[in-house]
Amino acid sequence: MSQDNLIKLVSLGDEKGEGKGHVIWAHKNTKKLRGIKLEIKKFNPIIKKHTLYREKK
């Protein structure tokens, strides 16, 4: 797997701000999503809920 498409997704936490800063590494299709920053709801194991993750550098 190529390291070129590897991105860092950082959690924004829930409504109270719990679980903020948790990091997930994922791959991104850069041909289709070139100028778009991803925002995905993923499971946060720290607070055991689904939270919003945003792409960071």
N, CA, C and O atoms as a Tripos MOL2 file, in Angstrom:
@<TRIPOS>MOLECULE
protein
  228   227    57     0     0
PROTEIN
NO_CHARGES

@<TRIPOS>ATOM
      1 N           0.8380   -1.1860    0.0000 N.3       1 MET1
      2 CA          0.0000    0.0000    0.0000 C.3       1 MET1
      3 C           0.8820    1.2480    0.0000 C.2       1 MET1
      4 O           1.8960    1.3170    0.6950 O.2       1 MET1
      5 N           0.4780    2.2020   -0.7770 N.am      2 SER2
      6 CA          1.2480    3.4180   -0.9440 C.3       2 SER2
      7 C           1.0670    4.3660    0.2410 C.2       2 SER2
      8 O          -0.0330    4.5280    0.7700 O.2       2 SER2
      9 N           2.1640    4.9780    0.6360 N.am      3 GLN3
     10 CA          2.1200    5.9620    1.7080 C.3       3 GLN3
     11 C           1.6950    7.3370    1.1890 C.2       3 GLN3
     12 O           1.4330    8.2430    1.9790 O.2       3 GLN3
     13 N           1.6260    7.4970   -0.1430 N.am      4 ASP4
     14 CA          1.2460    8.7760   -0.7270 C.3       4 ASP4
     15 C          -0.1880    9.1550   -0.3830 C.2       4 ASP4
     16 O          -0.4920   10.3320   -0.1890 O.2       4 ASP4
     17 N          -1.0560    8.1760   -0.3070 N.am      5 ASN5
     18 CA         -2.4780    8.4320   -0.0940 C.3       5 ASN5
     19 C          -2.8740    8.3850    1.3760 C.2       5 ASN5
     20 O          -4.0630    8.4410    1.6890 O.2       5 ASN5
     21 N          -1.9100    8.2820    2.2800 N.am      6 LEU6
     22 CA         -2.2090    8.1720    3.7010 C.3       6 LEU6
     23 C          -2.5790    9.5450    4.2630 C.2       6 LEU6
     24 O          -1.8700   10.5280    4.0490 O.2       6 LEU6
     25 N          -3.7030    9.5960    4.9860 N.am      7 ILE7
     26 CA         -4.1520   10.8540    5.5900 C.3       7 ILE7
     27 C          -4.3960   10.6400    7.0740 C.2       7 ILE7
     28 O          -4.5840    9.5120    7.5320 O.2       7 ILE7
     29 N          -4.3900   11.7360    7.8160 N.am      8 LYS8
     30 CA         -4.6030   11.7110    9.2580 C.3       8 LYS8
     31 C          -5.9880   12.2930    9.5450 C.2       8 LYS8
     32 O          -6.2840   13.4210    9.1510 O.2       8 LYS8
     33 N          -6.8330   11.5250   10.2290 N.am      9 LEU9
     34 CA         -8.1590   11.9790   10.6170 C.3       9 LEU9
     35 C          -8.1710   12.2150   12.1170 C.2       9 LEU9
     36 O          -7.8300   11.3150   12.8850 O.2       9 LEU9
     37 N          -8.5600   13.4170   12.5510 N.am     10 VAL10
     38 CA         -8.5510   13.7940   13.9590 C.3      10 VAL10
     39 C          -9.9790   14.0230   14.4240 C.2      10 VAL10
     40 O         -10.7600   14.7000   13.7550 O.2      10 VAL10
     41 N         -10.3160   13.4510   15.5820 N.am     11 SER11
     42 CA        -11.6640   13.5470   16.1330 C.3      11 SER11
     43 C         -11.9420   14.9350   16.6850 C.2      11 SER11
     44 O         -11.0680   15.5660   17.2790 O.2      11 SER11
     45 N         -13.1710   15.4020   16.4820 N.am     12 LEU12
     46 CA        -13.6060   16.6800   17.0510 C.3      12 LEU12
     47 C         -14.2950   16.4750   18.3880 C.2      12 LEU12
     48 O         -14.5820   17.4480   19.0850 O.2      12 LEU12
     49 N         -14.5690   15.2260   18.7640 N.am     13 GLY13
     50 CA        -15.2340   14.9300   20.0330 C.3      13 GLY13
     51 C         -16.7410   15.0180   19.9090 C.2      13 GLY13
     52 O         -17.2760   15.3100   18.8390 O.2      13 GLY13
     53 N         -17.4190   14.7610   21.0200 N.am     14 ASP14
     54 CA        -18.8810   14.8310   21.0240 C.3      14 ASP14
     55 C         -19.3300   16.2320   21.4350 C.2      14 ASP14
     56 O         -18.5330   17.1690   21.4060 O.2      14 ASP14
     57 N         -20.5990   16.3810   21.8160 N.am     15 GLU15
     58 CA        -21.1580   17.6950   22.1590 C.3      15 GLU15
     59 C         -20.4410   18.3240   23.3540 C.2      15 GLU15
     60 O         -20.3110   19.5460   23.4220 O.2      15 GLU15
     61 N         -19.9760   17.5000   24.2970 N.am     16 LYS16
     62 CA        -19.2990   17.9930   25.4960 C.3      16 LYS16
     63 C         -17.8020   18.1730   25.2860 C.2      16 LYS16
     64 O         -17.1100   18.6900   26.1630 O.2      16 LYS16
     65 N         -17.2940   17.7450   24.1210 N.am     17 GLY17
     66 CA        -15.8710   17.8640   23.8390 C.3      17 GLY17
     67 C         -15.0590   16.6580   24.2800 C.2      17 GLY17
     68 O         -13.8300   16.6890   24.2170 O.2      17 GLY17
     69 N         -15.7200   15.5970   24.7250 N.am     18 GLU18
     70 CA        -15.0180   14.3980   25.1630 C.3      18 GLU18
     71 C         -14.5190   13.6150   23.9530 C.2      18 GLU18
     72 O         -15.1940   13.5690   22.9250 O.2      18 GLU18
     73 N         -13.3580   13.0070   24.0640 N.am     19 GLY19
     74 CA        -12.7940   12.2120   22.9820 C.3      19 GLY19
     75 C         -12.1310   13.0290   21.8990 C.2      19 GLY19
     76 O         -11.8070   12.4960   20.8380 O.2      19 GLY19
     77 N         -11.9210   14.3120   22.1390 N.am     20 LYS20
     78 CA        -11.3300   15.1970   21.1360 C.3      20 LYS20
     79 C          -9.8470   14.8860   20.9850 C.2      20 LYS20
     80 O          -9.1410   14.6870   21.9740 O.2      20 LYS20
     81 N          -9.3740   14.8460   19.7280 N.am     21 GLY21
     82 CA         -7.9650   14.6500   19.4680 C.3      21 GLY21
     83 C          -7.5550   13.2240   19.1430 C.2      21 GLY21
     84 O          -6.3850   12.9810   18.8510 O.2      21 GLY21
     85 N          -8.4840   12.2720   19.1860 N.am     22 HIS22
     86 CA         -8.1570   10.8880   18.8360 C.3      22 HIS22
     87 C          -7.8290   10.8220   17.3530 C.2      22 HIS22
     88 O          -8.5030   11.4610   16.5450 O.2      22 HIS22
     89 N          -6.7930   10.0520   16.9770 N.am     23 VAL23
     90 CA         -6.2940   10.0310   15.5980 C.3      23 VAL23
     91 C          -6.5250    8.6710   14.9620 C.2      23 VAL23
     92 O          -6.2980    7.6300   15.5800 O.2      23 VAL23
     93 N          -6.9830    8.6990   13.7070 N.am     24 ILE24
     94 CA         -7.1140    7.5080   12.8690 C.3      24 ILE24
     95 C          -6.3770    7.7970   11.5700 C.2      24 ILE24
     96 O          -6.5080    8.8840   11.0070 O.2      24 ILE24
     97 N          -5.5930    6.8170   11.0870 N.am     25 TRP25
     98 CA         -4.9100    6.9390    9.8020 C.3      25 TRP25
     99 C          -5.6940    6.1550    8.7750 C.2      25 TRP25
    100 O          -6.1280    5.0370    9.0520 O.2      25 TRP25
    101 N          -5.8870    6.7260    7.5770 N.am     26 ALA26
    102 CA         -6.6780    6.0860    6.5270 C.3      26 ALA26
    103 C          -6.0770    6.4320    5.1660 C.2      26 ALA26
    104 O          -5.2140    7.3020    5.0570 O.2      26 ALA26
    105 N          -6.5410    5.7450    4.1460 N.am     27 HIS27
    106 CA         -6.1150    6.0060    2.7750 C.3      27 HIS27
    107 C          -7.2020    6.7880    2.0460 C.2      27 HIS27
    108 O          -8.3910    6.6190    2.3130 O.2      27 HIS27
    109 N          -6.7770    7.6420    1.1280 N.am     28 LYS28
    110 CA         -7.7000    8.4930    0.3820 C.3      28 LYS28
    111 C          -7.4120    8.3520   -1.1050 C.2      28 LYS28
    112 O          -6.2530    8.3220   -1.5190 O.2      28 LYS28
    113 N          -8.4660    8.2650   -1.9060 N.am     29 ASN29
    114 CA         -8.3200    8.2380   -3.3580 C.3      29 ASN29
    115 C          -8.0680    9.6680   -3.8240 C.2      29 ASN29
    116 O          -9.0020   10.4590   -3.9590 O.2      29 ASN29
    117 N          -6.8050    9.9920   -4.0660 N.am     30 THR30
    118 CA         -6.4450   11.3660   -4.4060 C.3      30 THR30
    119 C          -6.8330   11.7560   -5.8190 C.2      30 THR30
    120 O          -6.9100   12.9480   -6.1160 O.2      30 THR30
    121 N          -7.0800   10.7970   -6.7040 N.am     31 LYS31
    122 CA         -7.5000   11.1400   -8.0630 C.3      31 LYS31
    123 C          -8.9120   11.7090   -8.0760 C.2      31 LYS31
    124 O          -9.1980   12.6500   -8.8170 O.2      31 LYS31
    125 N          -9.7930   11.1420   -7.2600 N.am     32 LYS32
    126 CA        -11.1870   11.6060   -7.2360 C.3      32 LYS32
    127 C         -11.4140   12.7240   -6.2190 C.2      32 LYS32
    128 O         -12.2730   13.5800   -6.4310 O.2      32 LYS32
    129 N         -10.6660   12.7310   -5.1320 N.am     33 LEU33
    130 CA        -10.8990   13.6750   -4.0400 C.3      33 LEU33
    131 C          -9.7100   14.6180   -3.8570 C.2      33 LEU33
    132 O          -9.2570   14.8360   -2.7330 O.2      33 LEU33
    133 N          -9.2140   15.1690   -4.9400 N.am     34 ARG34
    134 CA         -7.9750   15.9530   -4.8970 C.3      34 ARG34
    135 C          -8.0670   17.1830   -3.9940 C.2      34 ARG34
    136 O          -7.2300   17.3190   -3.1010 O.2      34 ARG34
    137 N          -9.0160   18.0690   -4.1710 N.am     35 GLY35
    138 CA         -9.0660   19.3210   -3.4160 C.3      35 GLY35
    139 C         -10.0420   19.3030   -2.2580 C.2      35 GLY35
    140 O         -10.3750   20.3570   -1.7160 O.2      35 GLY35
    141 N         -10.5060   18.1280   -1.8680 N.am     36 ILE36
    142 CA        -11.5520   18.0330   -0.8500 C.3      36 ILE36
    143 C         -10.9660   17.5100    0.4560 C.2      36 ILE36
    144 O         -10.2530   16.5070    0.4660 O.2      36 ILE36
    145 N         -11.2750   18.2070    1.5790 N.am     37 LYS37
    146 CA        -10.9050   17.7240    2.9040 C.3      37 LYS37
    147 C         -12.0300   16.8120    3.3890 C.2      37 LYS37
    148 O         -13.2020   17.1850    3.3420 O.2      37 LYS37
    149 N         -11.6700   15.6200    3.8550 N.am     38 LEU38
    150 CA        -12.6760   14.6570    4.2850 C.3      38 LEU38
    151 C         -13.2080   14.9690    5.6740 C.2      38 LEU38
    152 O         -12.4650   15.4080    6.5520 O.2      38 LEU38
    153 N         -14.5040   14.7390    5.8640 N.am     39 GLU39
    154 CA        -15.1620   14.7650    7.1680 C.3      39 GLU39
    155 C         -16.0080   13.5090    7.2430 C.2      39 GLU39
    156 O         -16.9760   13.3590    6.4980 O.2      39 GLU39
    157 N         -15.6430   12.6050    8.1440 N.am     40 ILE40
    158 CA        -16.2970   11.2980    8.2270 C.3      40 ILE40
    159 C         -16.6840   11.0150    9.6590 C.2      40 ILE40
    160 O         -15.9420   11.3350   10.5880 O.2      40 ILE40
    161 N         -17.8720   10.4030    9.8430 N.am     41 LYS41
    162 CA        -18.2530    9.9310   11.1660 C.3      41 LYS41
    163 C         -17.6930    8.5320   11.3510 C.2      41 LYS41
    164 O         -18.0040    7.6260   10.5780 O.2      41 LYS41
    165 N         -16.8580    8.3520   12.3870 N.am     42 LYS42
    166 CA        -16.2360    7.0680   12.6900 C.3      42 LYS42
    167 C         -16.4300    6.7840   14.1820 C.2      42 LYS42
    168 O         -16.7770    7.6740   14.9570 O.2      42 LYS42
    169 N         -16.1980    5.5270   14.5650 N.am     43 PHE43
    170 CA        -16.3210    5.1230   15.9590 C.3      43 PHE43
    171 C         -15.0970    5.5920   16.7410 C.2      43 PHE43
    172 O         -13.9620    5.3510   16.3310 O.2      43 PHE43
    173 N         -15.3330    6.2590   17.8660 N.am     44 ASN44
    174 CA        -14.2760    6.7230   18.7520 C.3      44 ASN44
    175 C         -14.2090    5.7780   19.9510 C.2      44 ASN44
    176 O         -15.1220    5.7870   20.7770 O.2      44 ASN44
    177 N         -13.1550    4.9620   20.0730 N.am     45 PRO45
    178 CA        -13.0910    3.9770   21.1570 C.3      45 PRO45
    179 C         -12.8800    4.5810   22.5370 C.2      45 PRO45
    180 O         -13.0970    3.8930   23.5350 O.2      45 PRO45
    181 N         -12.4690    5.8260   22.6330 N.am     46 ILE46
    182 CA        -12.2460    6.4650   23.9340 C.3      46 ILE46
    183 C         -13.5730    6.7130   24.6460 C.2      46 ILE46
    184 O         -13.7010    6.4440   25.8400 O.2      46 ILE46
    185 N         -14.5670    7.2290   23.9030 N.am     47 ILE47
    186 CA        -15.8690    7.5140   24.5140 C.3      47 ILE47
    187 C         -16.9460    6.5260   24.0980 C.2      47 ILE47
    188 O         -18.0900    6.6120   24.5450 O.2      47 ILE47
    189 N         -16.5630    5.5720   23.2210 N.am     48 LYS48
    190 CA        -17.4630    4.5150   22.7540 C.3      48 LYS48
    191 C         -18.7070    5.0650   22.0630 C.2      48 LYS48
    192 O         -19.8250    4.6110   22.3090 O.2      48 LYS48
    193 N         -18.4880    6.0650   21.1840 N.am     49 LYS49
    194 CA        -19.5510    6.6710   20.3800 C.3      49 LYS49
    195 C         -18.9990    6.9950   19.0060 C.2      49 LYS49
    196 O         -17.7840    7.0250   18.8100 O.2      49 LYS49
    197 N         -19.8960    7.2380   18.0490 N.am     50 HIS50
    198 CA        -19.4860    7.7240   16.7350 C.3      50 HIS50
    199 C         -19.3130    9.2340   16.8170 C.2      50 HIS50
    200 O         -20.1970    9.9380   17.3050 O.2      50 HIS50
    201 N         -18.1760    9.7310   16.3420 N.am     51 THR51
    202 CA        -17.9040   11.1670   16.3390 C.3      51 THR51
    203 C         -17.3970   11.5840   14.9640 C.2      51 THR51
    204 O         -17.0450   10.7430   14.1370 O.2      51 THR51
    205 N         -17.3650   12.8740   14.7350 N.am     52 LEU52
    206 CA        -16.9100   13.4180   13.4640 C.3      52 LEU52
    207 C         -15.3860   13.5130   13.4540 C.2      52 LEU52
    208 O         -14.7800   14.0140   14.4010 O.2      52 LEU52
    209 N         -14.7780   13.0300   12.3780 N.am     53 TYR53
    210 CA        -13.3400   13.1110   12.1730 C.3      53 TYR53
    211 C         -13.0770   13.9800   10.9710 C.2      53 TYR53
    212 O         -13.7530   13.8500    9.9500 O.2      53 TYR53
    213 N         -12.0790   14.8900   11.0770 N.am     54 ARG54
    214 CA        -11.6900   15.7640    9.9760 C.3      54 ARG54
    215 C         -10.2570   15.4850    9.5680 C.2      54 ARG54
    216 O          -9.4150   15.1080   10.3830 O.2      54 ARG54
    217 N         -10.0080   15.6820    8.2840 N.am     55 GLU55
    218 CA         -8.6630   15.4750    7.7560 C.3      55 GLU55
    219 C          -7.7440   16.6160    8.1770 C.2      55 GLU55
    220 O          -8.1030   17.7870    8.0540 O.2      55 GLU55
    221 N          -6.5560   16.2720    8.6760 N.am     56 LYS56
    222 CA         -5.5410   17.2530    9.0590 C.3      56 LYS56
    223 C          -4.2580   16.9430    8.3170 C.2      56 LYS56
    224 O          -4.1200   15.8560    7.7560 O.2      56 LYS56
    225 N          -3.3180   17.8710    8.3020 N.am     57 LYS57
    226 CA         -2.0210   17.6460    7.6550 C.3      57 LYS57
    227 C          -1.1590   16.7590    8.5130 C.2      57 LYS57
    228 O          -0.0270   16.4520    8.1410 O.2      57 LYS57
@<TRIPOS>BOND
     1     1     2 1
     2     2     3 1
     3     3     4 2
     4     3     5 am
     5     5     6 1
     6     6     7 1
     7     7     8 2
     8     7     9 am
     9     9    10 1
    10    10    11 1
    11    11    12 2
    12    11    13 am
    13    13    14 1
    14    14    15 1
    15    15    16 2
    16    15    17 am
    17    17    18 1
    18    18    19 1
    19    19    20 2
    20    19    21 am
    21    21    22 1
    22    22    23 1
    23    23    24 2
    24    23    25 am
    25    25    26 1
    26    26    27 1
    27    27    28 2
    28    27    29 am
    29    29    30 1
    30    30    31 1
    31    31    32 2
    32    31    33 am
    33    33    34 1
    34    34    35 1
    35    35    36 2
    36    35    37 am
    37    37    38 1
    38    38    39 1
    39    39    40 2
    40    39    41 am
    41    41    42 1
    42    42    43 1
    43    43    44 2
    44    43    45 am
    45    45    46 1
    46    46    47 1
    47    47    48 2
    48    47    49 am
    49    49    50 1
    50    50    51 1
    51    51    52 2
    52    51    53 am
    53    53    54 1
    54    54    55 1
    55    55    56 2
    56    55    57 am
    57    57    58 1
    58    58    59 1
    59    59    60 2
    60    59    61 am
    61    61    62 1
    62    62    63 1
    63    63    64 2
    64    63    65 am
    65    65    66 1
    66    66    67 1
    67    67    68 2
    68    67    69 am
    69    69    70 1
    70    70    71 1
    71    71    72 2
    72    71    73 am
    73    73    74 1
    74    74    75 1
    75    75    76 2
    76    75    77 am
    77    77    78 1
    78    78    79 1
    79    79    80 2
    80    79    81 am
    81    81    82 1
    82    82    83 1
    83    83    84 2
    84    83    85 am
    85    85    86 1
    86    86    87 1
    87    87    88 2
    88    87    89 am
    89    89    90 1
    90    90    91 1
    91    91    92 2
    92    91    93 am
    93    93    94 1
    94    94    95 1
    95    95    96 2
    96    95    97 am
    97    97    98 1
    98    98    99 1
    99    99   100 2
   100    99   101 am
   101   101   102 1
   102   102   103 1
   103   103   104 2
   104   103   105 am
   105   105   106 1
   106   106   107 1
   107   107   108 2
   108   107   109 am
   109   109   110 1
   110   110   111 1
   111   111   112 2
   112   111   113 am
   113   113   114 1
   114   114   115 1
   115   115   116 2
   116   115   117 am
   117   117   118 1
   118   118   119 1
   119   119   120 2
   120   119   121 am
   121   121   122 1
   122   122   123 1
   123   123   124 2
   124   123   125 am
   125   125   126 1
   126   126   127 1
   127   127   128 2
   128   127   129 am
   129   129   130 1
   130   130   131 1
   131   131   132 2
   132   131   133 am
   133   133   134 1
   134   134   135 1
   135   135   136 2
   136   135   137 am
   137   137   138 1
   138   138   139 1
   139   139   140 2
   140   139   141 am
   141   141   142 1
   142   142   143 1
   143   143   144 2
   144   143   145 am
   145   145   146 1
   146   146   147 1
   147   147   148 2
   148   147   149 am
   149   149   150 1
   150   150   151 1
   151   151   152 2
   152   151   153 am
   153   153   154 1
   154   154   155 1
   155   155   156 2
   156   155   157 am
   157   157   158 1
   158   158   159 1
   159   159   160 2
   160   159   161 am
   161   161   162 1
   162   162   163 1
   163   163   164 2
   164   163   165 am
   165   165   166 1
   166   166   167 1
   167   167   168 2
   168   167   169 am
   169   169   170 1
   170   170   171 1
   171   171   172 2
   172   171   173 am
   173   173   174 1
   174   174   175 1
   175   175   176 2
   176   175   177 am
   177   177   178 1
   178   178   179 1
   179   179   180 2
   180   179   181 am
   181   181   182 1
   182   182   183 1
   183   183   184 2
   184   183   185 am
   185   185   186 1
   186   186   187 1
   187   187   188 2
   188   187   189 am
   189   189   190 1
   190   190   191 1
   191   191   192 2
   192   191   193 am
   193   193   194 1
   194   194   195 1
   195   195   196 2
   196   195   197 am
   197   197   198 1
   198   198   199 1
   199   199   200 2
   200   199   201 am
   201   201   202 1
   202   202   203 1
   203   203   204 2
   204   203   205 am
   205   205   206 1
   206   206   207 1
   207   207   208 2
   208   207   209 am
   209   209   210 1
   210   210   211 1
   211   211   212 2
   212   211   213 am
   213   213   214 1
   214   214   215 1
   215   215   216 2
   216   215   217 am
   217   217   218 1
   218   218   219 1
   219   219   220 2
   220   219   221 am
   221   221   222 1
   222   222   223 1
   223   223   224 2
   224   223   225 am
   225   225   226 1
   226   226   227 1
   227   227   228 2
@<TRIPOS>SUBSTRUCTURE
     1 MET1         2 RESIDUE 1 A MET
     2 SER2         6 RESIDUE 1 A SER
     3 GLN3        10 RESIDUE 1 A GLN
     4 ASP4        14 RESIDUE 1 A ASP
     5 ASN5        18 RESIDUE 1 A ASN
     6 LEU6        22 RESIDUE 1 A LEU
     7 ILE7        26 RESIDUE 1 A ILE
     8 LYS8        30 RESIDUE 1 A LYS
     9 LEU9        34 RESIDUE 1 A LEU
    10 VAL10       38 RESIDUE 1 A VAL
    11 SER11       42 RESIDUE 1 A SER
    12 LEU12       46 RESIDUE 1 A LEU
    13 GLY13       50 RESIDUE 1 A GLY
    14 ASP14       54 RESIDUE 1 A ASP
    15 GLU15       58 RESIDUE 1 A GLU
    16 LYS16       62 RESIDUE 1 A LYS
    17 GLY17       66 RESIDUE 1 A GLY
    18 GLU18       70 RESIDUE 1 A GLU
    19 GLY19       74 RESIDUE 1 A GLY
    20 LYS20       78 RESIDUE 1 A LYS
    21 GLY21       82 RESIDUE 1 A GLY
    22 HIS22       86 RESIDUE 1 A HIS
    23 VAL23       90 RESIDUE 1 A VAL
    24 ILE24       94 RESIDUE 1 A ILE
    25 TRP25       98 RESIDUE 1 A TRP
    26 ALA26      102 RESIDUE 1 A ALA
    27 HIS27      106 RESIDUE 1 A HIS
    28 LYS28      110 RESIDUE 1 A LYS
    29 ASN29      114 RESIDUE 1 A ASN
    30 THR30      118 RESIDUE 1 A THR
    31 LYS31      122 RESIDUE 1 A LYS
    32 LYS32      126 RESIDUE 1 A LYS
    33 LEU33      130 RESIDUE 1 A LEU
    34 ARG34      134 RESIDUE 1 A ARG
    35 GLY35      138 RESIDUE 1 A GLY
    36 ILE36      142 RESIDUE 1 A ILE
    37 LYS37      146 RESIDUE 1 A LYS
    38 LEU38      150 RESIDUE 1 A LEU
    39 GLU39      154 RESIDUE 1 A GLU
    40 ILE40      158 RESIDUE 1 A ILE
    41 LYS41      162 RESIDUE 1 A LYS
    42 LYS42      166 RESIDUE 1 A LYS
    43 PHE43      170 RESIDUE 1 A PHE
    44 ASN44      174 RESIDUE 1 A ASN
    45 PRO45      178 RESIDUE 1 A PRO
    46 ILE46      182 RESIDUE 1 A ILE
    47 ILE47      186 RESIDUE 1 A ILE
    48 LYS48      190 RESIDUE 1 A LYS
    49 LYS49      194 RESIDUE 1 A LYS
    50 HIS50      198 RESIDUE 1 A HIS
    51 THR51      202 RESIDUE 1 A THR
    52 LEU52      206 RESIDUE 1 A LEU
    53 TYR53      210 RESIDUE 1 A TYR
    54 ARG54      214 RESIDUE 1 A ARG
    55 GLU55      218 RESIDUE 1 A GLU
    56 LYS56      222 RESIDUE 1 A LYS
    57 LYS57      226 RESIDUE 1 A LYS
